[in-house]
Amino acid sequence: MSSENDFGDHAFRTKENLGDSYEATYAGALSFCRRRYSRDLNGVDIAVSGVPLDLATTYRPGTRFGPAGVRAASVQLAESIAFPWNFNPFETMAVIDYGDCYFNPGFPAKITPAITDHIRKIVSAGAIPLTIGGDHYVTYPILEAIHEKHGKVSLIHFDAHQDTWNDDGQPLNHGTMFTRAVANGFVDPERSVQIGIRTVADDTRGFNILNAPWVHRNGVQAVIDKALEIVGDNKTYLTFDIDCIDPAFAPGTGTPVAGGLSTAQALEIVRNLKGVNFVGMDVVEVSPPYDHADVTSIAGATLAYDWICLMASQR
């Protein structure tokens, strides 16, 4: 029988990776969904971690605060049964908060290998990484570690931007990393899909594109069907740039573009990517300084949480 002395600060006090305990939503340690803070990956299914980077942005900064913002916004998700799943994913999925990737921003050349090594430790232990950015560049070093473990993967990429501009050799740039990922064989563009695009790049690099007008004309179910058809049974990485969502619903981001998906559309698509052989996910480009009433952080936290629920539903 638990007493009231056993409640609170679950993230630090629990020794278990499954289950949870009562927390007041407005108090306590702010891990992602109140998961246990741990660097012990033994028996872990999903390791959530943050990459607080905004040195690769080309417009507004602030995504270094993204991991903290998304963690803070996740408190309500941790307190009740998941909607519309009608279960608690943490009863069956061993999920921990692995903390943030450390790097010294004064040495930018060391940032990429630091992120790759951070994710390498997670995937080498057999856990699946769920990463909170940070600007979108962080996906490139994540994919390097994913490639080492799984080989070339498919990409389901939600974004306003293709991020396939010419790679001019800049070590940090959040608009060219998929050009580099394709060139280095991390991603199979022909078995990958970009959803919500509403800007023009000079080269698609072979990606299949379901742009935002296509989504609005054809509807959510058509997007789901097409994405599942494209990736098939390939090992697949999901990367969600929050600016895929229209700035009316997600203003807290560095490069907002009008005409995007609603939060409801985005959630419905992610919830229905059933049967995909996922090897990881990230939510990036949440910039709390530009947010209003935490709506962007809430969207990012809910997308990550729903992906955990999707993974739990397939067990």
Secondary structure, DSSP 8 states (H G I E B T S, - for coil): ---GGG-S-HHHH---SS------TTSS---GGG-EE-S--TT-SEEEEEE---TT-SS---GGGHHHHHHHHTTGGGGS-BTTTTB-GGGTS-EEEEEE----TT-GGGHHHHHHHHHHHHHHTT-EEEEEESSGGGHHHHHHHHHHHH-SBEEEEE-SS---S---S-SS-TTSHHHHHHHTTSB-GGG-EEES--S--S--TT-EEE-HHHHHHH-HHHHHHHHHHHHTTSEEEEEEEGGGB-TTT---SSS--SS-B-HHHHHHHHHT-TT-EEEEEEEE---GGG-STTHHHHHHHHHHHHHHHHHHHT-
